[in-house]
């Protein structure tokens, strides 16, 4: 079997997002920022969102990490840009649920765009956290109170 | 028992399996070692025949359990050449032993303005207890830095250890860099300044002969599971006079002489530090692991691991996309080899190697300040033990080459 097992994990679309990350930059007018550390590997992800009204006008991320975490962050930003915060939170929930094996409707999955492809991560339990960390950061950034300290 | 060290893998049932369809090459020994049949049998035998609580019962099983438990203590004493068996305290593991010293000796002897000196290569378990003690006591925590070659800077050690230093605590062997620190020399420097020295033996005791009297360390902690014993058993060695002067770590059963409504007198060492029912079966199995290692001979264990390092390190270093951390000279390197692959995160490397049947660790190895000093967030680490072979080393090298091909130089 060997490395061919990995074909389902490192799909072209994932490698493309990892090698050519979308929205990997700071957001000057960010209305909320969140930093999350992955204590198992020492990686860090910073997510910055600019919310106008109830809509995510702009979103970006910075930080370093493995192929999966970088690709997931890139896909996440593409998926939620222009969505309402409520829609984005629903998507984050769908993604987190998906990562722990809970089933969701085709419609819900469809909304995730490229990001739904990371369902393949379920085959690699040790790497689930790498894929979900950016979605957690998004959730926390959208839900945090103004006076809450960044992690 | 296998006839020779080169056949010793046959004693380890777990090694005889396929992972992801490939032969298992277990190269995560610095995290935990596998267990030979002898140690597994020892655990099973105890629970099938001799299980009882120790030091309290008068019945036959209690006598047997006590005898075996104390025999294990004596085995460990001889294994590290402690002067007396009462200087051997059974703990949960190395972390537990280091915390014990910080919480008792440290608590009693560190005051405002004092210095605690550790090194930048410490595992978190020999870092955080001292860091937190220093914060609590308004003491200063100092780090001995590395040379550019990735060894401990002994000139810096001489500068950092001063007359204000009360405790020096150092890894005997690094769990990342694959270096062995000159513990004996550090002990001499510490003692010249009136400080005590604590050795973290987690990565040394399983791999090389250790003589605590020759090293002249005051305390020395290590884990059983990294030397083929079950998890949850470890050892703290301490010089008897120091241990006697220290307050207990925990209170409870088995650590007392007499208890009255308003006062308690405590048992002598080592029992003063073994409150509650200990990991009796684990201690006995640790004794069996010691027997196993002594049968092979620690010089031979060290020699075999050196042979593998001599073989694999130059092969790794020859790959242009690989960076090896710590000394590049195999003679200066233990079986712990941390490396990175250009453009590829250690987690991706470890997943790919696992697909090829090679078990390695990826991450910060509980040494985040060291990662910072090396300028990386994580590394991949292959760590060998005496039961590994050149075949395992070849499998690692081939898997790395296949990984390089799979990602084709892409990502990050």
HADDOCK unambig.tbl for C-alpha pairs under 7 A between the chains (distance, minus, plus):
assign (segid A and resid 1 and name CA) (segid B and resid 20 and name CA) 6.34 0.50 0.50
assign (segid A and resid 1 and name CA) (segid B and resid 21 and name CA) 5.39 0.50 0.50
assign (segid A and resid 2 and name CA) (segid B and resid 20 and name CA) 6.43 0.50 0.50
assign (segid A and resid 2 and name CA) (segid B and resid 21 and name CA) 6.72 0.50 0.50
assign (segid A and resid 2 and name CA) (segid B and resid 22 and name CA) 6.54 0.50 0.50
assign (segid A and resid 2 and name CA) (segid B and resid 355 and name CA) 4.85 0.50 0.50
assign (segid A and resid 2 and name CA) (segid B and resid 356 and name CA) 4.55 0.50 0.50
assign (segid A and resid 3 and name CA) (segid B and resid 352 and name CA) 6.30 0.50 0.50
assign (segid A and resid 3 and name CA) (segid B and resid 355 and name CA) 5.27 0.50 0.50
assign (segid A and resid 3 and name CA) (segid B and resid 356 and name CA) 6.10 0.50 0.50
assign (segid A and resid 5 and name CA) (segid B and resid 355 and name CA) 6.60 0.50 0.50
assign (segid A and resid 15 and name CA) (segid B and resid 411 and name CA) 6.55 0.50 0.50
assign (segid A and resid 18 and name CA) (segid B and resid 411 and name CA) 5.72 0.50 0.50
assign (segid A and resid 18 and name CA) (segid B and resid 412 and name CA) 6.39 0.50 0.50
assign (segid A and resid 19 and name CA) (segid B and resid 410 and name CA) 6.80 0.50 0.50
assign (segid A and resid 19 and name CA) (segid B and resid 411 and name CA) 4.83 0.50 0.50
assign (segid A and resid 19 and name CA) (segid B and resid 412 and name CA) 5.96 0.50 0.50
assign (segid A and resid 40 and name CA) (segid B and resid 363 and name CA) 6.51 0.50 0.50
assign (segid A and resid 41 and name CA) (segid B and resid 363 and name CA) 4.24 0.50 0.50
assign (segid A and resid 41 and name CA) (segid B and resid 364 and name CA) 5.76 0.50 0.50
assign (segid A and resid 41 and name CA) (segid B and resid 378 and name CA) 6.34 0.50 0.50
assign (segid A and resid 42 and name CA) (segid B and resid 363 and name CA) 6.76 0.50 0.50
assign (segid A and resid 42 and name CA) (segid B and resid 364 and name CA) 6.18 0.50 0.50
assign (segid A and resid 42 and name CA) (segid B and resid 377 and name CA) 5.82 0.50 0.50
assign (segid A and resid 42 and name CA) (segid B and resid 378 and name CA) 6.60 0.50 0.50
assign (segid A and resid 43 and name CA) (segid B and resid 377 and name CA) 6.58 0.50 0.50
assign (segid A and resid 65 and name CA) (segid B and resid 345 and name CA) 6.78 0.50 0.50
assign (segid A and resid 66 and name CA) (segid B and resid 345 and name CA) 4.79 0.50 0.50
assign (segid A and resid 66 and name CA) (segid B and resid 347 and name CA) 6.15 0.50 0.50
assign (segid A and resid 66 and name CA) (segid B and resid 348 and name CA) 6.28 0.50 0.50
assign (segid A and resid 67 and name CA) (segid B and resid 345 and name CA) 6.80 0.50 0.50
assign (segid A and resid 67 and name CA) (segid B and resid 348 and name CA) 6.67 0.50 0.50
assign (segid A and resid 67 and name CA) (segid B and resid 411 and name CA) 6.30 0.50 0.50
assign (segid A and resid 67 and name CA) (segid B and resid 412 and name CA) 6.56 0.50 0.50
